[in-house]
């Protein structure tokens, strides 16, 4: 199983817009991805492709989350997904 941590960069955390962007990216991957707050047991990880799961995670700006995936391409998928979480999607455009 591959694992990667990421720090939430969006200023108001993993709320609707960043969660939607992230969930869409997860759904485009060929691997199943879970997400959990750093320090939470792996068994409590949530489905990272679900916007509702992502929002209920309650990840705030600056919090670290753990992404996990298994299978071919898992490392590459997690790296790409971590970059999305580490981008401030609330920055002025």
Backbone bond lengths (Angstrom), bond angles and torsions (degrees), N, CA, C in turn:
res aa  C-N    CA-C-N  psi(-1)  N-CA   C-N-CA  omega(-1)  CA-C   N-CA-C  phi
1 X - - - 1.457 - - 1.524 108.49 -
2 X 1.324 115.40 132.71 1.457 121.26 177.00 1.515 109.17 -89.61
3 X 1.309 115.03 149.14 1.458 120.67 -178.68 1.513 108.95 -142.35
4 X 1.332 116.18 142.87 1.466 121.55 -179.96 1.508 107.73 -149.09
5 X 1.323 117.31 137.66 1.458 120.57 174.50 1.523 109.08 -98.08
6 X 1.319 115.00 156.01 1.462 121.55 177.34 1.520 107.89 -148.76
7 X 1.310 115.38 147.56 1.462 121.25 177.48 1.524 108.52 -102.95
8 X 1.319 116.18 129.07 1.467 121.43 -178.27 1.530 109.25 -67.70
9 X 1.329 116.02 120.11 1.464 121.11 -175.72 1.523 113.50 -97.05
10 X 1.320 118.37 -26.01 1.464 119.71 -178.55 1.518 109.50 -61.41
11 X 1.316 115.46 133.24 1.464 120.88 -171.58 1.516 114.84 -60.48
12 X 1.314 118.06 -27.80 1.465 119.31 178.76 1.521 111.46 -108.31
13 X 1.319 116.22 18.54 1.456 120.70 175.11 1.517 112.69 85.21
14 X 1.315 114.12 -165.05 1.463 121.50 -176.71 1.526 109.00 -87.96
15 X 1.341 115.83 69.97 1.463 121.48 -179.76 1.526 109.21 -95.52
16 X 1.305 118.23 -162.28 1.467 123.04 -169.24 1.529 114.92 -53.09
17 X 1.317 118.94 -53.88 1.471 119.41 -174.73 1.522 112.22 -66.55
18 X 1.344 119.16 -53.86 1.467 118.21 178.24 1.527 112.63 -62.66
19 X 1.324 117.41 -34.68 1.469 120.30 178.77 1.530 110.36 -64.62
20 X 1.319 117.18 -40.21 1.463 120.76 179.25 1.525 111.05 -66.23
21 X 1.327 116.72 -43.09 1.471 121.36 178.46 1.525 109.56 -61.32
22 X 1.328 116.17 -45.46 1.458 121.11 -177.79 1.534 111.09 -67.19
23 X 1.321 117.54 -46.00 1.466 121.10 -178.90 1.525 110.75 -61.18
24 X 1.325 117.24 -39.82 1.468 120.59 177.95 1.538 110.29 -62.15
25 X 1.327 116.46 -41.28 1.464 120.51 178.77 1.528 111.04 -66.62
26 X 1.327 117.34 -39.18 1.469 121.11 177.95 1.518 109.87 -62.69
27 X 1.330 116.60 -44.13 1.462 120.79 -178.94 1.529 112.45 -64.39
28 X 1.317 117.29 -21.91 1.468 121.42 179.05 1.533 112.18 -81.66
29 X 1.328 117.10 -9.57 1.461 121.77 -179.34 1.527 110.75 -84.95
30 X 1.323 115.51 157.31 1.470 121.09 178.39 1.525 112.50 -93.61
31 X 1.325 116.96 11.93 1.464 121.51 179.46 1.522 109.15 -127.02
32 X 1.337 115.91 153.36 1.458 120.79 174.34 1.519 108.12 -82.35
33 X 1.325 115.95 134.33 1.458 121.23 -175.88 1.522 109.05 -122.80
34 X 1.331 115.49 136.63 1.470 120.78 173.21 1.516 108.77 -115.19
35 X 1.329 115.13 159.44 1.451 121.68 179.51 1.524 108.91 -137.67
36 X 1.324 116.02 142.31 1.462 121.72 177.13 1.521 108.22 -149.58
37 X 1.314 116.15 156.53 1.456 119.51 172.65 1.523 108.22 -69.71
38 X 1.314 116.88 143.34 1.461 120.38 178.52 1.522 109.23 -57.83
39 X 1.305 116.64 132.08 1.457 121.85 -179.25 1.514 113.43 98.21
40 X 1.334 117.27 -18.34 1.465 120.17 176.54 1.528 109.06 -77.08
41 X 1.325 117.73 148.29 1.469 120.16 177.64 1.527 111.32 -61.41
42 X 1.314 116.48 144.84 1.466 121.78 -179.85 1.525 111.06 -58.58
43 X 1.327 117.49 -31.17 1.463 121.20 -179.38 1.523 111.89 -65.48
44 X 1.325 117.73 -20.02 1.464 121.44 -178.94 1.520 112.36 -94.34
45 X 1.327 117.71 4.17 1.463 121.24 179.65 1.520 110.14 -62.46
46 X 1.320 115.36 147.95 1.462 121.74 -177.12 1.523 110.44 -107.67
47 X 1.312 114.87 161.01 1.456 122.48 176.24 1.528 108.38 -66.68
48 X 1.321 117.16 115.99 1.464 121.40 -176.59 1.521 113.07 -75.29
49 X 1.332 118.38 -7.55 1.461 120.20 179.11 1.524 112.31 -89.64
50 X 1.330 117.23 -2.98 1.459 122.28 -177.60 1.528 110.95 -101.75
51 X 1.331 116.23 119.13 1.463 120.18 178.73 1.520 110.27 -59.55
52 X 1.321 117.52 -41.61 1.472 120.06 -179.69 1.519 111.83 -63.55
53 X 1.336 116.98 -40.99 1.465 119.96 177.25 1.522 110.43 -62.84
54 X 1.323 116.15 -42.98 1.461 120.09 -179.22 1.519 111.23 -62.42
55 X 1.311 116.99 -43.40 1.463 119.97 -179.54 1.524 111.39 -70.05
56 X 1.330 117.11 -35.94 1.468 119.25 -179.75 1.532 111.86 -73.53
57 X 1.311 116.49 -16.17 1.468 120.41 175.99 1.527 110.60 -61.14
58 X 1.325 115.83 -33.55 1.460 120.84 177.53 1.515 114.10 71.94
59 X 1.322 117.74 29.42 1.470 121.07 -179.18 1.524 109.80 -72.38
60 X 1.315 115.97 121.14 1.465 122.57 -178.16 1.526 110.58 -96.75
61 X 1.319 114.72 165.58 1.471 120.81 176.53 1.534 109.67 -52.01
62 X 1.316 115.62 130.51 1.459 120.97 177.37 1.515 115.05 87.92
63 X 1.336 117.51 -10.25 1.463 119.54 177.88 1.520 110.21 -76.73
64 X 1.312 115.13 150.61 1.462 121.14 178.87 1.519 108.63 -100.05
65 X 1.331 115.31 133.79 1.453 121.78 175.84 1.522 108.78 -117.64
66 X 1.328 115.01 157.91 1.462 121.59 178.75 1.518 108.31 -113.89
67 X 1.324 115.51 123.56 1.457 122.16 176.02 1.512 108.10 -102.16
68 X 1.327 116.56 137.88 1.465 120.67 178.35 1.529 109.12 -134.39
69 X 1.334 115.16 142.42 1.468 121.10 176.82 1.513 108.12 -153.31
70 X 1.325 114.94 157.35 1.458 120.50 -179.80 1.518 108.57 -133.14
71 X 1.317 115.59 142.97 1.456 120.18 175.66 1.513 112.60 119.06
72 X 1.312 114.49 178.05 1.457 121.17 -179.55 1.525 109.81 -63.27
73 X 1.308 116.43 129.67 1.458 121.67 178.98 1.514 114.58 84.99
74 X 1.331 117.34 7.12 1.471 120.32 -176.46 1.532 111.78 -62.91
75 X 1.325 117.23 -44.02 1.469 119.62 -178.46 1.521 111.27 -60.86
76 X 1.324 116.34 -45.38 1.460 120.70 -179.42 1.526 111.01 -65.52
77 X 1.314 116.40 -40.83 1.464 120.79 179.32 1.522 110.38 -62.32
78 X 1.318 116.86 -46.14 1.463 120.24 -178.76 1.518 111.70 -64.96
79 X 1.312 117.03 -36.84 1.464 120.49 178.30 1.532 110.28 -62.94
80 X 1.323 116.77 -46.23 1.464 120.90 179.25 1.529 111.21 -64.05
81 X 1.317 116.96 -41.02 1.466 121.10 -179.59 1.521 111.37 -68.55
82 X 1.313 117.29 -38.05 1.467 120.93 178.21 1.527 110.06 -62.20
83 X 1.315 117.38 -38.44 1.469 120.50 178.90 1.523 111.00 -61.99
84 X 1.320 116.94 -35.57 1.468 120.02 177.73 1.519 110.19 -64.92
85 X 1.328 117.16 -44.94 1.464 120.68 -179.93 1.523 111.66 -66.47
86 X 1.322 116.81 -29.58 1.462 121.28 -177.49 1.527 112.42 -90.04
87 X 1.334 116.02 14.97 1.462 122.68 174.84 1.517 108.39 -110.06
88 X 1.341 116.93 135.29 1.457 120.39 178.77 1.527 108.89 -82.29
89 X 1.321 115.81 100.95 1.460 121.27 -178.83 1.529 111.56 -80.76
90 X 1.326 117.00 0.10 1.457 121.48 178.19 1.521 111.56 -103.36
91 X 1.329 117.43 1.37 1.461 121.31 -179.78 1.525 109.51 -65.04
92 X 1.305 115.69 146.70 1.466 120.38 177.88 1.520 109.55 -60.84
93 X 1.299 114.63 138.00 1.467 119.10 -177.17 1.484 111.92 -97.22
